[in-house]
């Protein structure tokens, strides 16, 4: 007789269902703590993203200009830019 009878599978299904419910109950305190921490972090994440956008808005165009100009000069000098003055 096969272990995979309809009755055996139904019984096993409900055993797994009970295990799942027990696991959900066991995890409830940890999930609650996680959710509370996430709710505390949300305003900080939003503030961080806004600050990051401020930096990128200023940095990206100017840094690109500087890098491009440095590359043009370095190529013109055959990549022999010498030592940094005062170093």
Secondary structure, DSSP 8 states (H G I E B T S, - for coil): --S--HHHHHHHHHHHHHHHHHHHHHHHHHHHHHHHHHHHHHHHHHHHHHHHHHHHHHHHHHHHHHHHHHHHHHHHTTT-----TT-
